Amino acid sequence: MDRTAELRRLATDLREHDAVEDAWLAKSFTDRLLVVDLRTGSVPAEIRERLEEHDCYGANDVYETGEADASFAGSVGDETRHQFVDVQTRGDHQSYVVE
C-alpha cells in the first residue's frame, strides 16, 4: 500500500474516535505531518499508540523543541491541535520557494 494512502486511511479512522474533531495530512518543508484536532486537551493513549504503530510521533519530540507535550501545536477554538511527524518518510519531501 502507498504510504500516503495508508496515512489518509489512518486519519479517516481517527476521525471516528470520540475525542477527535478532525484529522488530516499536511506537509512541512521536508516532512509529512498527520494533524489531529481533539475535543480533549491531551491525546488519549489509544490514539497515540495507533499513531506510533504507523511511525507517526509527536512533532515537538521529533524536532526536539523542548516543549513538555510531545505533539501539542496550539488551540483552535475549543479544540487542541496536535501534530505528528511521519518518521518513515522524514526528510523525503521538498518544498520550493519561488522568488
Secondary structure, 3 states (H helix, E strand, C coil): CCHHHHHHHHHHHHCCCCCEEEEEEEECCCCEEEEEEECCCCCCHHHHHHHHHCCEEEHHHHCCCCCCCCCEEEEECCEEEEEEEECCCCCCCCCCCCC
